[in-house]
Amino acid sequence: MTHEEIKRHRVESVLKEIIPEALGTLDDERINGLSVTDVICSKGRSDAKIYLDTSFLNEKEQGEALRQLRIVAGYIQNHCKQSEGWFKAPRFTFEFDHQLEKVSRIEDLFKQIESRNTGNIEESNDES
C-alpha cells in the first residue's frame, strides 16, 4: 500500500466517525439519526462518497433525506474541517447503501436452497 493510499484510508476512517457526529447536531429528524455505512474518497481526497444505512426509511423518505443532505453538505464539511483542523474537507456526495439489502436477499436465497436440498436428501434416504 502506497503512502497516498494510507492517507486516503485514514481520511475515510476519520470521516466515517465525524459525519455521524455532524448529522447528530442537526435539528432535522429525517437526517440526524442516519448512520454512515461507508466512506469512499477519490484519489486526490477532494471528493468523498458517503454511504448511509437505509433502515427505517422508505423510498420517499430517502429522497427527502438526500435532498436535505445536499442542503447541509457545506455545514457538514465545515464541521469536519473544524473538528480535525483541516485546511479543506472533501466535497460530499450522499447515497443510500443498498448493499446490505442485497446481501440479505442472497442469504435468504441460500437458506431456501439449503432447505430444499435437505428435503431432497431426506426423501432419497426414505426411499432407500
N, C-alpha and C positions, 0 to 999 in steps of 0.2 A: 504494500500500500504506500502510495507516494505521500509526501508531506502535504500537498494540496488536498488530497482525498481525506487525510486525517483531519485537517482544518474544517472541511465541509461536513464531515460526520459529527464533529464537535459542535458546530453551529446548529445542525439539525437536532442534536440531542438537547441543547440548551433551549432552542425554540419550542421543542416538544414539552418542556416544563413551564416555560414562561407564558406561552399563549393561553393555556387554560387559566392562569392567574389573571391575565389581562381580560379575558372573557368574563371571569367571575366578578370583576369590578364594574361591569356594565349593568345598567338598570333594566335592560330588555330581557325578559324571562325566556324568550324564544332562543336566545343565544348564550346567555351566561352560564347555562348548565351543560353546554356541549363539551364532549371530551374529544381530545385530539388522538387519533389512532396512529398517525404517521406524519412526518415532515420530510419532504424531498427538496433539497436545494439544487439550483443549477450549478454548473461547473464554476462559474465566477462568483457564486453566492449572492448574485444580485436579485434573483427571483427564488421564491420558495412556494411550493405547492403544499397546502395544509389539508390533510385528510381528516374528516370528522366522522364520528360514530353516528349512524342513522337511527339508533334505537329511540323509541318513543315518538318519532316524527313520521307523519305520512308525507306523501309527495308534495302536497300543497304547502305544508309547514316547512318542508325542506327548502322549497323555492323562496318562501318568505325569509327564512333564516339566511340563505345565501345573499339575497338582496340586502338585508340589513348588515351582513358581514362586509359587503363591498363598501357600504357607507362608513363603517367604523374601522376599516383597514388601516387608515392613517393613524388613528388613535392607538391601535394595537402595535403598529410599527414604532411609534414614539415610546410606548411603554417598554418595548423590548430594548430600544436604544438606551433609555434612561436606566433601566434596571441592570444592564450589563456594561454600561459605559462605552457603548459602541459609537463610532462616528456616524455610521449609517446602518440601517437594517434592510433586509431584502424586501422586495415588493411581494405581497402575499396574494395568492390565489387560493380560494377556498373551494373544496369539493367534498361531497359526502362519500365515504368509503363503503362501497357495496361489496367489497371482497369478503367480508365476514358472512354476509348473506349467502354468497356463492359457496363458500366453504361449508356452511351449514347444510345447504341443499345437497351438496356432493356427499357429505357424511350420511345424510338420510337415505340417499340412493344406495350407498354401500350397505347400510343396515338392511334395506329391503332385499338386496341381492343376497346377503348373507342368510336372512331368514328364509328365503326361497330355497337356497341351496341346502340349508339344514333340513327343511321339509322334504326335499327330494332325496336326501341321503337316508332319512328315516323311512321313507316309503320303500326305497330299494332294500333296506335291511329287513323290513316287514315281509317283503316278497320272498326273501331267501329262506 
